[in-house]
Amino acid sequence: MYVGYLVALTVIAYRAYLWWMFSVPPADLTNHVDPIRTFYGELFRRGIVDSEANSLVGDGQLPPLEILLLGGSVAEQVATKLEQELTLRCQRPCRVHNAALSAHTTQDSLNKLQYLTEQGRMFDLIVVYHGINDIRMNCVPAELFRDDYSHCGWYRNIQELKQNSNLSLQRVARDGWENLIGLGVPDPDMLDYGADIKTGPAFRQHLEAIGRLADAQHTSFVLATFASHFAPGYTRAAYEAGELDYADGQYQLAIELWGHPENVRRGLEIHNGEIHELAASHPEWQLIDVASELQDVGNFSDVCHLSPAGIDRFVAFVADQLQPLLITMTHDPQDNQH
């Protein structure tokens, strides 16, 4: 009886875990999981997969310009105000579809755009703002690093679910034990591996693949360098004591959440260099040098997240750069009928 009781508890716990983590109904014994809904639920919660924007257009009105924003938490911070500012400047509705999410990397953005493309979802403009989250992927020995970031359990699980979407108890248990690094904060024991910045080529490959998907849909593509501020005399203790010159803001995170500060700084330099080189090799793509514009300390609440003043400056600068392109789309709507 005791053994039967333990087995029953295990089954109940397993079914509850599948329901909580993967939205698998307890009665669905096939354990079928949709990897995109599981890992990228924001595409559905935010109405990006099935947009109703065009259905809201009145007679004689131009449809909204459809803009896809890809990135991490900093991009999330600016999405709403960017939509408002672009609509104001273009004198035409601009809908910024916020597909950015905290901790996500260029690989996540590529996965999302691939799915949206498969679903026939098209945009007038795609804007990508990435730089710091990929740096976490360096915190692993070089022989284990993979350009598709599958050395991180998050990405390996996505790949495996795409290949076989039916979970098993053995697979769930294995995934819980074998994740070398997670999507979030790196294991402190792995931080030293981050001194070897291995992500440069992968970062560029992912961005270039995103750009090529945009090109295939005749969608304008915009790359942006990633802004940061490394406070003089930074230590984690000084940061957490509020002794540095960062402003207040929504996020206030220590640099060590991405790696050792010196490694994060070098990683951003390498990633921004890749963005510049990629833009130079693709003159059909637009580059916005946010890193050069947002250098004032008052723009930052930590190494990369923006203060309210920083959000306003980011939005104003990006809108300045995008305005000519979007006005062209407004005056020549035949060029962007998606």
N, C-alpha and C positions, 0 to 999 in steps of 0.2 A: 504493500500500500504506500509506504514512504517513497519508494522509487517512482511509483505512478504519480504521486503528488508532485515530485520534483520535475518529472517530465512535463506534466501539465503546466506548471509554472514557467518552465523554459519555453514551451510553445506559446503561451500567452505573452510572455515578455518579448519573444521574437516577433510575433504578429504586431504587437504594440510598437516595437521599434521600426518595423517596415512602414507602419501607418504614419508614425510621427516623422520619420526621416525621409521617406520616399513617397508618401501619400498613396501607399498600396492598401486598398480596402481590406479589412480582416477576412472577408469572404472570398477574396481573389486568391485562390491557391496557386495560380500560375506565377504569382510574384512578379508580374510584368511591370517594368519601370520605364517611364519616358525620361531619358537623360536630360533633355532640354528643359522640360517642366521642373525636373528635380533640381538641377543645378543653376538654371537661369530663369527662375520663376518671374523675375522682374519684367521679362519680355511680355508676359501675359498679364501680370498685375497692372502694368502701366499702359496696357492697350497698344503696345508697339507692333505685335504680330498682326492684329486686326484693327487697324485704325479706322475711326469713324469721321475723321476730319473732313473728307470730301463730301460726305453726306450732309454736312451742316451748312454747305455753301448755298446762299440764296441766288435767285435769278440775277444775272448780270454781274455777279461778283467772281473775282478770280479765286480759285481754290488756294488754300494755304500752301506756302512753300514747306515741303517736308524735309526736316533736317534731323539726321541721326547723330547723336552725341555718344561717343564711346570713350571709356576711361575708367578711372577709379573714383575714390571719394572726393577728390578735388573737383573733378568734372561734375559730380553730383551736386556739389555746393553751388555751382554757377548756373545750372540748367534753367531754372525758373526765370531768373533775372535776364539771362541771355535771350530767352524767348520773348520776353517783354520788350527788351531793347531793340531787337531785330525787327519786331513787328512795328514798333514806333518809327524806326528809321526808314523802313521800306514802304511804309504806308500800305502794307498788305499783310494779312495774317501770316505769321511764321510759326510753325509748330516744331518745337525742339523735342524730339523723342529721346528721353533720358534713359539710355541703355547702360549708363555708367553705374558701377557699384563698388563699394568699399572693398579693398584688397584685391580686386580683379586686375589681371595683367593683360598684356597684348594677346596672349593665347586665348584668354576668355573672350576678348573683343573679336578675334578672328572666328572663334567658335560661334558666337552670336550672329555675326554677319553672314557666315556660311549658312546657318539655319534660316535666317530671314530671306536670304537669296533663294534658297530651296523652296520657301513658301511663296515665292513670287512677290515679296514685299520690296517695293522700290522707293527711293528717296531722291530728292533734288540735290542734296548736299550731305556729305558725311564728314564729320569733324572728329579727330582723334586726339586725346590728351593723355598721354602715358609717359611714365619715366621711372617712378620710384618703386612701384610694387614688384616689378620684374627683378629688382635687385635681391629680393628675398630668395629667389630661385638659385642664387649663387652659393647659398649656405649648404653645400653638399660636396663630397669629394669629387674631384674632376672626372674620375673614371665612372661615376654614377650619373653625372649630369647628362640630360637629354635636351635637345633643342626644342622639342615640343613640350618640355617641362613635365614629362610623364614620370620623372623621378619624384615628383610631388604627388601624393596620393589623390588629391583633388582631380588632377588631370588624368591620371591613370584610370581612376574610376569612371570618368566620363568616357574615355576611349573604350573601356571594356563594356560599359553599358550600351554604347553604340553598336558594338559587335554582338553582344548577347544581353538583351534587356531583361532576362529572367534571373532574379537573384536566388541564391541558395544560402542555407545557414552556414555552410563551410566558407563560402565566398565572403559573406558579411563578417565572419569571425576573422578571416585572413586580412581583410582590408582594415580591420581595427588594429591589427598588430604590425602590419608591414609598411605603413606609411612613413617614408624616410623623412619628409618634411611636409608640413601642412600649408594651407593657403595663407594662414595668418602669421602670427609671430614665429620666427624661427626658433628652433631648439637652441637654448644657450650653449649647449655643447657643440653645436655645429657652426656657430658664428665665425670662428676663425677661418673656415673654408671660404667665407665670403671675400677674403682678401684677393682671391683669384677671380677676377670679373670675367665670367664665362658667358654672360648673357648678351654681349654686344651683337654677335652675328644672329642669334635667335631673335632678339628684339627687332633687328632690321628685317629679318625674313618675315616675321609676323606682320609688321606694318606694310611691307611691300605686298604681301598677299592680300591684305585688306584693300590697299589701293588698286590692285588689279581686279578685285571683285567689283569695286566701284567703277572702274573703267569699263568693265564688261557690261555694266548696266547704263553706261553713259551718264554716270553720276559724278558731279564735281567732288573732288577729294581734297581735304585740308589736313595738313600735319601741323602740330604745334610743339615747340620745344617746351621743356618742363621747368618751371620756375621753382627755386628753393632759396632758403636762407639759413646758413649755418652760423649761429650766433657766436661771436668771439668769446673765447673762454668757456666753450660748452663742456659741461660734464652732466651726466644724468642727475646727479645730486643737485647741482646748481639749477638745472631746468625744473626739477620737481619742487624745488624751494621757491620758484618764481623769481630767481635772481637775474635772469637774462632779459634781453630786450624784446621778447616776443609780445605781440598784442594779444588781447583777448579774442576768442573766437569759438566756433562750434566744436572744433577738434583741438586738443592739446595733448600731443603724443610725443614721447621721447624718441629720439632718433634710433635707439637700440631696437625698436620694434621692427626695423628693416635690416639692421646689421650694425656692425661697429661703425661709428661716425665717419672715420677716414675711408672705409670701404663704400659707404653710401655716397659720399662726396665723389669718389672716383667713378663709381657706377653711373651716377647722373651725368658726369662729364662725358663718359663713353657713350651713354645712350643719346644725349643731346648731339654729340658728334655724329652718331649714326643717322639721326634725323636730318641734320644738315646735309650729309652726303647723299642720303636718299632723295631729298628734295632737289639737290643739284643734278642728280641723274634722271629725275623725272620732272622736267620743267612744266609739264602739263598740270602738275599738282601745285597747290598753293601752300606756302610755308608762312606760319605766323610765329615770330620769335618772341614768345611770351617770356622766356627766361631772361632776355635782355631788357624787357620792359618792366617786369615786376621785381625790382631789386631793392626797393625801399623796405626797411624792416617793419614798418607799420602795416604792410600788406600781409604779414604772416602771423599765425598763432602758434605755429611750430615749424619744423623744417620745411614743410610743403603745403600745409593746409592754410587757407586764407582767412584773414580777419574780415569783418564787414567792409572795411575800406578796401581790402584786397580784392574781395568779390566785385565791388563796384569798378575797381580799376581794371581787373581782368575783363569784365563784361564790356566796358567802354572800349578797351583796346582791341579786343577780338571783333567787336561790332564795327569799329573803324576799318579794320582790315577786310571784313566780309561784305560791308555795305556795297561797294562797287559791283561785286559779283552778283549779289542778290538783286540789286536794282536792274542789272542786265537781264536776269531771269524774269523779273516782273514786267519789263518792257518788251521782252521777246519770249512769251510763254510757250511758243511752239518748240523752243529748244529744250524744254524740261517738262514734257507731258508724261508723267509717271502715273 
